[in-house]
Amino acid sequence: MQEKVLYKMILLLGSNLPYGGLSPQQIIEEADKEIIAALLPDYMEIDSLEQIAFTTEIIQTEPCGIFKEDVDFVGNISGPTPPFFNQILCCITDKAPLAALEETFRIENLFGRKRTYKEKGKVYQSRTLDIDILEVYRADNKADNRADKDLHWIEIKEDSKKLTLPHPQIKTRPFVKELLAMLPRDQRPASKRAGQILD
């Protein structure tokens, strides 16, 4: 029987456009449910969801960079780019980083995310939902039904066309550090680098 592998993922969610009658804040709340359903292992024995998933509060942030307002994408929005709402979700999953990335794309599409404009440099586009994988850690113990606190996590680093880990936004976006600081100690990855960022 192949050994199960567990990962701890820290995801950043953002939205500044409504969709389907939902406000940006509501989109993030509904996306949380979709992410948890898609990523959490169904074989794990847990007493409560809080053992393996945690969400920070949703905060309002100002747009970072220059935004291109694409009429076909943005619709009736005009004037200054609407403020963003952001949140971090931390969860345990048995999906490898690239498989998890595909799930985030699928969930973005559920909430009307369209990529009609290719972002270049510091020119960005308003969006109904954006999900970024900030950090990924692999459990160094055998993945069984043990609680998160019993696992030792090893950081995964990747630099490919599809995924960069850790995400560059950790160093360049102050609001990302603000959200990371909201994670309780038992949700923070057990690594020296993470400790330097989060403390």
C-alpha positions as CSV (number, residue, x, y, z in Angstrom):
1,M,0.0,0.0,0.0
2,Q,1.4,3.4,-1.0
3,E,2.2,5.7,1.8
4,K,-0.1,8.7,2.1
5,V,1.6,12.1,2.0
6,L,0.2,15.1,3.8
7,Y,0.9,18.8,3.0
8,K,0.1,22.0,4.9
9,M,-0.8,24.8,2.5
10,I,-1.2,28.5,3.2
11,L,-3.5,30.1,0.6
12,L,-4.2,33.7,0.0
13,L,-7.7,34.7,-1.2
14,G,-8.6,38.0,-2.8
15,S,-11.6,39.7,-4.5
16,N,-12.6,43.2,-5.5
17,L,-15.6,42.4,-7.8
18,P,-19.0,41.0,-7.0
19,Y,-20.4,38.0,-8.8
20,G,-23.7,36.2,-9.0
21,G,-25.3,38.4,-6.4
22,L,-22.4,37.9,-3.9
23,S,-20.2,40.7,-2.6
24,P,-16.4,40.2,-2.6
25,Q,-16.5,39.2,1.1
26,Q,-19.2,36.7,0.5
27,I,-17.3,35.3,-2.5
28,I,-14.3,34.6,-0.2
29,E,-16.5,33.0,2.4
30,E,-18.1,30.7,-0.2
31,A,-14.7,30.0,-1.8
32,D,-13.4,28.8,1.7
33,K,-16.0,26.1,1.7
34,E,-15.1,25.0,-1.9
35,I,-11.4,24.9,-1.0
36,I,-11.9,22.9,2.1
37,A,-14.2,20.4,0.3
38,A,-11.6,20.0,-2.5
39,L,-8.4,19.8,-0.5
40,L,-9.0,18.1,2.8
41,P,-8.3,14.4,2.9
42,D,-11.6,12.4,3.4
43,Y,-9.8,9.6,5.2
44,M,-8.6,11.7,8.2
45,E,-10.2,11.1,11.6
46,I,-10.7,14.6,13.2
47,D,-12.8,15.8,16.1
48,S,-13.4,19.2,14.5
49,L,-12.6,21.0,11.2
50,E,-10.5,23.5,13.2
51,Q,-7.9,20.8,13.7
52,I,-6.8,20.9,10.1
53,A,-8.2,24.1,8.6
54,F,-8.0,27.7,9.7
55,T,-9.1,31.0,8.2
56,T,-8.1,34.5,9.2
57,E,-10.5,37.4,9.2
58,I,-11.2,39.1,5.9
59,I,-9.5,42.5,5.7
60,Q,-9.9,45.3,3.2
61,T,-6.8,46.3,1.3
62,E,-5.9,48.9,-1.2
63,P,-5.0,47.7,-4.7
64,C,-1.2,47.2,-5.2
65,G,0.2,48.2,-8.5
66,I,-1.4,49.6,-11.6
67,F,-4.7,48.1,-12.7
68,K,-5.9,47.8,-16.3
69,E,-9.7,48.2,-16.4
70,D,-10.9,45.9,-19.2
71,V,-14.5,46.8,-20.1
72,D,-15.4,43.3,-21.3
73,F,-14.2,41.9,-17.9
74,V,-15.1,44.7,-15.4
75,G,-18.5,45.6,-16.9
76,N,-20.0,48.8,-15.5
77,I,-17.2,49.6,-13.0
78,S,-15.5,52.9,-13.7
79,G,-13.2,55.3,-11.9
80,P,-10.7,54.1,-9.3
81,T,-10.1,50.4,-8.9
82,P,-12.3,49.0,-6.1
83,P,-10.6,48.0,-2.9
84,F,-9.7,44.4,-2.4
85,F,-10.8,42.0,0.4
86,N,-8.2,39.4,1.4
87,Q,-8.0,36.4,3.7
88,I,-5.6,33.6,4.4
89,L,-6.7,30.0,4.6
90,C,-4.4,27.3,6.1
91,C,-5.3,23.7,5.6
92,I,-3.9,20.2,5.5
93,T,-4.3,18.2,2.2
94,D,-3.1,15.1,0.5
95,K,-2.9,16.8,-2.9
96,A,0.5,17.7,-4.2
97,P,1.1,21.4,-5.0
98,L,0.4,21.3,-8.7
99,A,-2.8,19.2,-8.1
100,A,-3.9,21.8,-5.5
101,L,-3.1,24.6,-8.0
102,E,-5.5,23.1,-10.5
103,E,-8.2,22.9,-7.9
104,T,-7.7,26.6,-7.1
105,F,-8.1,27.4,-10.8
106,R,-11.3,25.4,-10.9
107,I,-12.7,27.2,-7.9
108,E,-11.8,30.6,-9.3
109,N,-13.8,29.7,-12.4
110,L,-16.8,28.8,-10.3
111,F,-16.9,32.4,-9.1
112,G,-16.5,34.0,-12.5
113,R,-12.8,34.5,-12.7
114,K,-11.8,35.4,-16.2
115,R,-8.3,35.9,-17.5
116,T,-8.9,38.0,-20.6
117,Y,-5.8,40.1,-20.0
118,K,-2.3,38.8,-19.4
119,E,-0.8,40.6,-16.4
120,K,2.6,41.9,-17.1
121,G,5.0,43.4,-14.6
122,K,3.0,45.6,-12.2
123,V,-0.1,46.0,-14.4
124,Y,-2.9,43.9,-12.9
125,Q,-6.6,43.3,-13.4
126,S,-9.6,43.4,-11.1
127,R,-11.0,40.0,-10.3
128,T,-14.0,38.2,-8.8
129,L,-11.7,35.8,-7.1
130,D,-7.9,35.2,-6.9
131,I,-6.4,32.2,-5.0
132,D,-2.6,32.1,-4.5
133,I,-0.6,29.3,-2.9
134,L,1.8,31.2,-0.6
135,E,3.6,28.3,1.1
136,V,3.5,24.5,1.1
137,Y,5.0,22.2,3.7
138,R,5.3,18.4,3.5
139,A,4.8,16.2,6.6
140,D,7.9,14.5,7.6
141,N,6.0,11.8,9.5
142,K,3.9,9.0,8.1
143,A,0.5,10.3,7.2
144,D,-2.0,8.6,9.4
145,N,-4.8,9.8,11.6
146,R,-2.5,11.8,13.9
147,A,-3.4,15.4,14.6
148,D,-1.5,18.3,13.0
149,K,0.4,19.1,16.2
150,D,2.1,15.7,16.0
151,L,3.5,16.3,12.5
152,H,6.8,17.9,11.6
153,W,6.7,20.1,8.5
154,I,9.4,20.5,5.9
155,E,9.1,23.5,3.5
156,I,8.7,22.8,-0.2
157,K,10.4,25.2,-2.6
158,E,9.6,25.3,-6.3
159,D,10.3,27.6,-9.2
160,S,8.5,26.6,-12.3
161,K,6.4,28.2,-15.0
162,K,3.2,27.1,-13.2
163,L,4.2,27.7,-9.6
164,T,6.7,29.5,-7.4
165,L,7.1,28.5,-3.8
166,P,7.2,30.4,-1.5
167,H,5.1,33.0,-3.3
168,P,7.0,36.3,-4.0
169,Q,4.0,38.3,-2.6
170,I,5.1,37.3,1.0
171,K,8.0,39.7,0.7
172,T,6.4,42.5,-1.4
173,R,2.9,42.8,0.0
174,P,2.5,44.2,3.5
175,F,-1.0,43.0,3.8
176,V,0.2,39.4,3.3
177,K,2.5,39.7,6.3
178,E,-0.4,41.2,8.2
179,L,-2.6,38.2,7.5
180,L,0.1,35.7,8.2
181,A,0.6,37.3,11.6
182,M,-3.1,36.4,12.3
183,L,-2.4,32.7,12.1
184,P,-2.3,31.0,15.6
185,R,0.9,29.3,16.6
186,D,-0.4,25.8,16.1
187,Q,-1.3,26.7,12.4
188,R,2.1,28.2,11.6
189,P,4.5,26.0,9.7
190,A,7.4,24.7,11.9
191,S,10.3,26.2,10.1
192,K,12.9,28.8,10.9
193,R,12.1,30.9,7.8
194,A,8.4,30.9,8.5
195,G,9.0,32.0,12.0
196,Q,11.1,34.9,10.8
197,I,8.2,36.0,8.5
198,L,5.4,35.5,10.9
199,D,6.9,36.8,14.1
